[in-house]
Amino acid sequence: MAETGTFYRRDRGWHPPPLTPQYKTSILRSPQRAPLSLENTLSELTGPVFGHDILGKLDSDLIRNYAKTGDAIGPRINVYGRVLDENGRGVDGVLIEIWQANAAGRYRHKKEGYDAPLDPNFGGCGRTITDAEGRYWFRTVRPGPYPWPNRVNDWRPAHIHFSIFGHAFAQRLITQMYFEGDPMIWQCPIATGIPDRVALEQLIAALDRNNSTHMDSLAYKFDIVLRGRRSTPFENKKEGN
């Protein structure tokens, strides 16, 4: 069952600041005034319930869920992990959606500005729902890096976008997953906008040869931590929190 209670406050020193000048678009969209601290409301502490009946047969298989004449082209990978709360417990029934560029680094988007080839058999998006232990799994191709109009010759490292919807609207999370061993991570203005190196390393999926598929796919493990809940009051006294 979904938990109840107030969420832990976010650690703003852990997350990237709204203003990171090396990431140009953050200059215009960052807040001009100090944020306000407000108590959670009922609408933030609740949310929709997702079930596996909403999923299609190939929703979590990006190699085949858009295929028309054959499988998607590119190095095959399995991406798996767990969705956890801040207390390390698996969160069940979490809707996870991903989207990504193809193996050439191009998105299937009408405003895409990178003139790399499209793969007619790759749509670039998928979804799944976590099981009772918070586990999830996707099958896809490793995306390619791509240039973007930030500064001269800026490139994004290979990454997969994640959208996570937990048990409440306050657990909504959008993030990116990078790949172990990619030197471009440490040259990216978006990635390096995270001030804490340990925090950035949490976004890097570990290569896991033990869970790779023989003669088919490498595996990468990526755990996701949602905002946790405050503890149950000790002996029914508020000071036990």
C-alpha positions in Angstrom: 0.0 0.0 0.0 1.1 3.6 -0.6 2.6 5.2 2.4 1.2 8.3 4.0 2.8 11.2 5.7 5.1 14.2 4.9 7.9 13.9 2.5 11.5 14.6 3.4 12.7 17.9 2.2 15.0 17.9 -0.8 18.7 18.5 -0.2 19.3 21.5 -2.5 23.0 21.1 -2.2 22.7 17.6 -3.8 20.6 18.7 -6.8 21.9 21.1 -9.5 21.3 24.8 -8.8 18.6 26.5 -11.0 21.3 28.8 -12.4 24.3 27.2 -14.1 25.7 29.8 -16.5 27.6 27.3 -18.6 24.1 25.8 -19.4 22.8 28.8 -21.4 19.0 28.2 -21.1 19.2 28.1 -17.3 20.1 31.8 -17.3 16.6 32.9 -18.5 14.5 30.2 -16.8 16.1 30.2 -13.3 14.0 31.8 -10.5 14.8 35.5 -9.8 13.8 35.2 -6.1 14.5 32.9 -3.2 12.2 29.8 -3.1 9.5 29.5 -0.4 9.2 26.5 1.9 5.7 25.2 2.1 4.1 22.2 3.9 2.9 19.3 1.7 -0.7 19.5 0.7 -3.1 16.6 0.2 -2.9 16.9 -3.6 0.9 16.5 -3.4 0.7 13.5 -1.1 -1.7 11.6 -3.4 -1.5 10.5 -7.0 -2.9 8.1 -9.6 -2.5 4.3 -9.3 -0.9 2.5 -12.3 -1.4 -1.1 -13.1 0.2 -3.5 -15.6 -3.0 -3.7 -17.5 -2.2 -0.4 -19.1 1.0 -1.8 -20.7 1.3 -3.1 -24.2 3.2 -6.3 -24.9 6.4 -4.6 -26.2 6.2 -1.3 -24.3 9.5 -2.0 -22.5 11.2 -3.4 -25.6 12.4 -0.4 -27.6 14.2 -2.6 -30.1 10.9 -3.9 -31.3 8.1 -1.7 -30.1 8.4 0.6 -33.2 9.7 -2.0 -35.7 8.2 -2.1 -39.2 10.8 -4.0 -41.3 13.2 -5.4 -38.6 14.8 -4.7 -35.2 16.2 -1.3 -34.3 19.9 -0.8 -35.3 22.6 -0.3 -32.7 24.4 -2.0 -29.8 21.7 -3.8 -27.7 21.5 -3.2 -24.0 19.4 -4.2 -21.1 18.7 -1.4 -18.6 17.4 -2.5 -15.2 17.3 -1.5 -11.5 15.1 -0.6 -8.6 13.0 2.4 -7.6 13.6 3.1 -3.9 12.5 5.6 -1.4 15.0 7.5 0.8 14.8 4.7 3.4 16.0 2.1 0.8 12.6 0.4 0.4 11.4 -0.7 -3.0 8.5 1.3 -4.4 5.9 -0.8 -6.3 3.5 0.3 -9.0 5.7 3.2 -10.2 5.2 4.2 -13.8 8.6 4.7 -15.6 8.7 6.2 -19.1 12.0 6.6 -21.0 12.9 8.4 -24.2 16.2 8.6 -26.0 18.1 9.3 -29.2 18.8 6.4 -31.6 22.3 4.8 -32.0 23.3 7.7 -34.3 22.4 10.3 -31.7 19.2 11.5 -33.4 15.7 11.8 -31.8 12.5 11.1 -33.6 11.2 14.6 -33.3 10.0 17.1 -35.9 12.2 19.9 -34.5 15.4 17.7 -34.3 18.4 19.8 -35.4 21.0 17.1 -35.8 21.3 15.7 -39.3 22.1 12.1 -38.3 20.1 9.3 -39.9 16.8 8.2 -38.5 16.2 4.5 -37.9 12.8 3.5 -39.4 12.5 0.8 -36.8 13.3 2.8 -33.7 10.7 5.1 -32.0 12.9 6.1 -29.0 10.4 5.7 -26.2 9.0 3.0 -23.9 7.4 2.5 -20.5 7.0 0.0 -17.7 5.7 -0.4 -14.1 7.8 -1.5 -11.2 7.0 -4.8 -9.5 6.3 -5.5 -5.8 10.1 -5.0 -5.0 10.4 -1.8 -7.0 12.2 -3.6 -9.9 12.0 -2.5 -13.6 13.6 -3.5 -16.9 14.0 -2.1 -20.4 15.5 -3.5 -23.6 16.9 -0.9 -26.0 19.9 0.2 -28.0 22.6 2.4 -26.6 22.0 6.0 -27.8 24.7 7.9 -29.5 26.1 11.3 -28.4 24.9 14.4 -30.3 25.9 18.1 -30.7 23.6 20.8 -29.3 23.5 24.6 -29.7 24.8 25.7 -26.2 28.4 26.8 -26.8 30.7 26.1 -29.7 31.2 22.4 -30.2 29.2 21.3 -27.1 28.1 17.7 -27.2 25.7 15.7 -25.0 27.1 12.4 -23.8 25.1 9.2 -24.5 22.1 9.3 -22.1 18.5 8.0 -21.6 15.8 10.3 -20.2 13.7 8.9 -17.4 10.2 10.1 -16.2 9.2 8.5 -12.9 5.8 8.8 -11.2 5.7 7.4 -7.7 2.8 7.1 -5.3 2.2 10.9 -5.1 2.6 14.0 -7.3 5.4 15.1 -5.0 7.4 12.0 -6.0 7.4 13.0 -9.7 10.9 12.9 -11.0 12.5 13.5 -14.4 16.2 12.7 -14.7 18.8 11.3 -17.1 20.9 8.2 -17.0 24.5 8.2 -18.3 26.8 5.3 -19.1 29.8 4.1 -17.1 33.2 4.9 -18.7 31.9 7.7 -20.9 34.5 10.6 -20.8 32.0 13.1 -22.3 30.0 13.1 -19.0 32.7 15.3 -17.4 32.7 17.7 -20.4 28.9 18.3 -20.4 27.6 21.6 -19.0 24.3 19.9 -18.0 25.9 17.0 -16.2 28.6 19.1 -14.5 26.1 21.6 -13.3 25.5 19.1 -10.5 27.8 20.5 -7.7 28.4 17.2 -5.9 30.5 14.6 -7.8 28.9 11.8 -5.8 25.5 13.0 -6.8 26.5 13.1 -10.5 27.9 9.6 -10.2 24.5 8.4 -9.0 23.3 9.2 -12.5 25.9 6.9 -14.1 24.6 3.4 -14.8 27.1 0.6 -14.0 28.0 -1.9 -16.6 26.9 -5.3 -15.3 28.4 -8.2 -17.3 26.8 -10.7 -15.0 23.3 -9.7 -16.2 24.2 -9.3 -19.9 22.4 -11.6 -22.4 24.8 -14.0 -24.1 25.5 -13.1 -27.7 22.9 -10.3 -27.6 23.0 -7.5 -25.1 25.2 -5.8 -22.4 23.4 -4.8 -19.2 23.5 -1.6 -17.2 22.2 -1.2 -13.7 20.5 2.1 -12.7 18.7 2.5 -9.4 16.4 5.5 -8.8 15.7 7.1 -5.4 12.5 9.0 -4.9 11.7 11.4 -2.2 11.2 9.4 1.0 8.7 9.8 3.8 9.1 11.0 7.4 9.3 8.1 9.9 6.3 6.8 11.8 6.1 8.7 15.2 7.8 6.8 17.9 5.4 5.6 20.6 2.8 7.9 19.1 4.7 11.0 20.2 5.5 13.7 17.7 9.0 14.1 19.2 9.8 10.6 18.0 10.1 11.9 14.4 
